[in-house]
Amino acid sequence: MRVLLMAGAQVIGPAMSLERTLELALAENPSCGVLDVRLRDGLVFPAAHLLRARGAGIVFHTGQIDPEGLKRDWPGTEVLFKPAPLRLLIPAVLAACCGRGFGAS
């Protein structure tokens, strides 16, 4: 989160649970969500669907899920394996924000 703030992003999280992620996705209008797949109370996919339906780009930043499967199941999203180096994280977020997650690569 600190890295994104230092890069000039407005950060509305973190959200450590699916419940909180859904609350933020409904209350705010983010241009991008940087999402870990596994949260305290479940998988993040309901929130990812909500963000995508609201036009937000998505970056999955995870260490526990098959990245190739995510790329296949979520076309137009960037999938970064933790810990992602800054040289990959910041451009992925920028692309997701600008491309809004639909076909951005």
C-alpha positions in Angstrom: 0.0 0.0 0.0 2.8 2.4 0.9 4.4 1.9 -2.5 1.1 2.8 -4.3 0.7 5.9 -2.1 4.3 7.0 -2.9 3.5 6.5 -6.6 0.6 9.0 -6.3 -2.3 6.6 -6.0 -5.3 7.3 -3.8 -5.7 4.1 -1.8 -9.0 3.2 -0.2 -7.9 0.0 1.6 -6.5 -2.2 2.7 -9.4 -4.6 3.2 -8.4 -7.9 4.8 -11.8 -9.6 4.4 -14.2 -10.2 1.6 -16.9 -8.5 3.6 -14.8 -5.3 3.8 -13.7 -5.5 0.2 -17.3 -5.7 -0.9 -18.2 -2.7 1.3 -15.4 -0.6 -0.2 -16.3 -1.6 -3.7 -19.9 -0.5 -3.2 -19.2 2.7 -1.3 -16.3 4.0 -3.5 -15.8 4.1 -7.2 -12.3 2.8 -7.6 -10.6 2.8 -11.0 -8.6 -0.3 -10.0 -8.6 -3.0 -7.4 -5.4 -4.7 -6.3 -6.7 -7.9 -4.9 -5.2 -10.8 -3.0 -7.2 -14.0 -3.9 -7.4 -15.4 -0.4 -8.9 -13.2 2.3 -9.7 -14.0 5.9 -13.3 -15.0 5.2 -13.0 -16.4 1.7 -11.9 -15.9 -1.9 -12.0 -12.4 -3.3 -13.8 -13.3 -6.6 -17.3 -11.9 -5.6 -15.6 -8.5 -5.1 -13.6 -8.9 -8.3 -16.9 -9.5 -10.2 -18.4 -6.4 -8.5 -15.4 -4.2 -9.4 -15.4 -5.4 -13.0 -19.2 -4.8 -13.3 -18.5 -1.3 -12.0 -15.8 -0.7 -14.7 -12.8 -1.0 -12.5 -9.6 -2.7 -13.6 -8.2 -5.6 -11.6 -4.7 -6.7 -10.6 -4.5 -9.9 -8.7 -1.5 -9.9 -6.4 -1.3 -13.3 -4.8 0.9 -16.1 -3.7 -1.4 -19.0 -3.4 -3.3 -19.4 -6.6 -2.2 -20.6 -10.1 -1.4 -17.4 -12.0 -1.9 -19.1 -15.4 -5.4 -20.2 -14.3 -6.2 -16.7 -13.1 -5.1 -15.2 -16.4 -7.3 -17.7 -18.3 -10.3 -17.2 -16.0 -10.0 -13.4 -15.8 -8.9 -12.1 -19.2 -7.7 -8.6 -19.2 -6.3 -8.7 -15.7 -2.7 -8.7 -14.6 -1.7 -11.4 -12.2 1.4 -10.8 -10.1 2.9 -13.4 -7.8 3.9 -12.2 -4.3 6.1 -10.5 -3.6 5.9 -8.6 -6.9 8.8 -6.3 -7.6 7.9 -2.6 -7.8 9.0 -2.5 -11.5 6.0 -4.8 -12.2 3.4 -3.7 -9.6 3.2 0.0 -10.5 2.9 -0.5 -14.3 0.3 -3.2 -13.7 -1.8 -0.9 -11.6 -1.4 1.9 -14.1 -2.4 -0.3 -17.0 -5.4 -1.6 -15.0 -6.5 2.0 -14.1 -6.1 3.3 -17.7 -7.4 0.2 -19.4 -10.0 -0.4 -16.7 -9.2 -4.1 -16.8 -10.7 -4.9 -20.2 -8.1 -6.1 -22.6 -5.3 -4.1 -20.9 -1.9 -5.9 -21.1 
